Amino acid sequence: MTRNGKLRLPSLDNLDRRTAAYRDAMDLIDRVIGERGGRDQVDVVRAASAETWSVLTTQLRALQVQWLNGECVDWSEFTTIANARRREGETLGNPQPKDVTISLRDQMRGAAS
């Protein structure tokens, strides 16, 4: 892909957005980033990690569906992708637990009822 003689790197934005794989990956990216507080709370490294983890997960799902449909699956490829996803998940980290602390105002309302 060149433009005016310059190399243009492909990105997720260049893909056909109508494919199920694209939509699944984008949905996962949005959910993973949302679990971590949203785009304004996630640094560049975690955002990139969320994209990679989501695409790897989409690839694994496709291989699982292939196998469930009775098709042959390259298990070496599957385990390589699964291991890469695990490592990417470690980089991404777990989402922060949701704060379920009841506010003092809500506690007072509950006591008054």
C-alpha positions in Angstrom: 0.0 0.0 0.0 1.7 3.1 -1.1 0.5 6.7 -1.4 2.6 9.2 -3.2 5.5 6.8 -3.0 5.2 6.5 0.8 4.5 3.2 2.6 1.1 3.3 4.3 0.8 0.8 7.1 -2.5 -1.0 7.3 -4.7 -0.5 10.4 -8.0 -1.8 11.7 -9.6 1.4 10.2 -8.7 0.1 6.7 -10.7 -3.1 7.0 -14.1 -3.9 5.6 -16.3 -3.0 8.5 -19.1 -5.3 7.3 -17.4 -8.5 8.2 -18.5 -10.4 11.3 -14.9 -10.8 12.4 -14.4 -7.0 12.3 -17.5 -6.4 14.2 -16.7 -9.0 16.8 -13.2 -7.6 17.3 -14.4 -4.0 17.6 -17.1 -5.1 20.1 -14.5 -6.8 22.2 -12.1 -3.8 22.0 -14.9 -1.5 23.2 -15.9 -3.9 26.0 -12.3 -4.4 27.2 -11.6 -0.7 27.2 -14.9 0.0 28.8 -14.1 -2.4 31.6 -11.0 -0.3 32.3 -12.8 3.0 32.5 -13.2 4.0 28.9 -10.9 5.5 26.3 -10.0 8.6 28.3 -8.8 6.4 31.2 -6.7 3.9 29.2 -3.1 4.7 28.2 -1.8 4.0 24.7 -0.1 0.7 25.6 -3.3 -0.7 27.2 -5.4 0.5 24.2 -3.1 -1.2 21.8 -3.0 -4.3 24.0 -6.8 -4.3 24.1 -6.9 -4.3 20.3 -4.3 -7.1 20.0 -6.1 -9.2 22.7 -9.4 -8.7 20.9 -8.2 -9.7 17.5 -6.5 -12.8 18.9 -9.7 -13.7 20.7 -11.6 -13.3 17.4 -9.1 -15.6 15.7 -9.5 -18.2 18.4 -13.3 -18.1 18.1 -13.1 -18.6 14.4 -10.9 -21.7 14.9 -13.2 -23.1 17.6 -16.2 -22.7 15.2 -14.2 -24.4 12.5 -13.6 -27.4 14.7 -17.2 -27.5 16.0 -18.3 -27.6 12.3 -16.3 -30.7 11.9 -13.5 -29.0 10.0 -9.8 -29.7 10.6 -8.0 -27.2 12.8 -4.3 -26.7 13.1 -3.9 -27.1 16.8 -0.4 -25.8 16.8 -1.7 -22.6 15.3 -4.5 -22.6 17.9 -2.2 -23.0 20.9 0.2 -20.4 19.5 -2.6 -17.9 19.3 -3.9 -18.9 22.7 -0.5 -18.4 24.3 -0.1 -15.0 22.6 -3.5 -14.0 23.9 -2.6 -15.1 27.4 0.6 -13.0 27.3 -1.3 -10.0 25.9 -3.8 -10.4 28.6 -1.1 -10.2 31.2 0.1 -6.9 29.6 -3.4 -5.6 29.5 -4.1 -6.5 33.1 -7.4 -7.1 34.9 -10.0 -4.4 35.0 -10.4 -2.5 38.2 -13.2 -3.9 40.4 -16.4 -1.9 40.4 -16.9 0.3 43.4 -20.1 -1.1 45.1 -19.8 1.0 48.2 -23.1 2.5 49.2 -23.0 6.3 49.6 -23.8 7.8 52.9 -26.8 9.5 51.4 -28.2 6.1 50.2 -27.4 4.5 53.6 -29.4 7.3 55.3 -32.3 6.9 52.9 -32.3 3.2 53.6 -32.3 3.7 57.4 -35.1 6.2 57.1 -37.4 3.8 55.3 
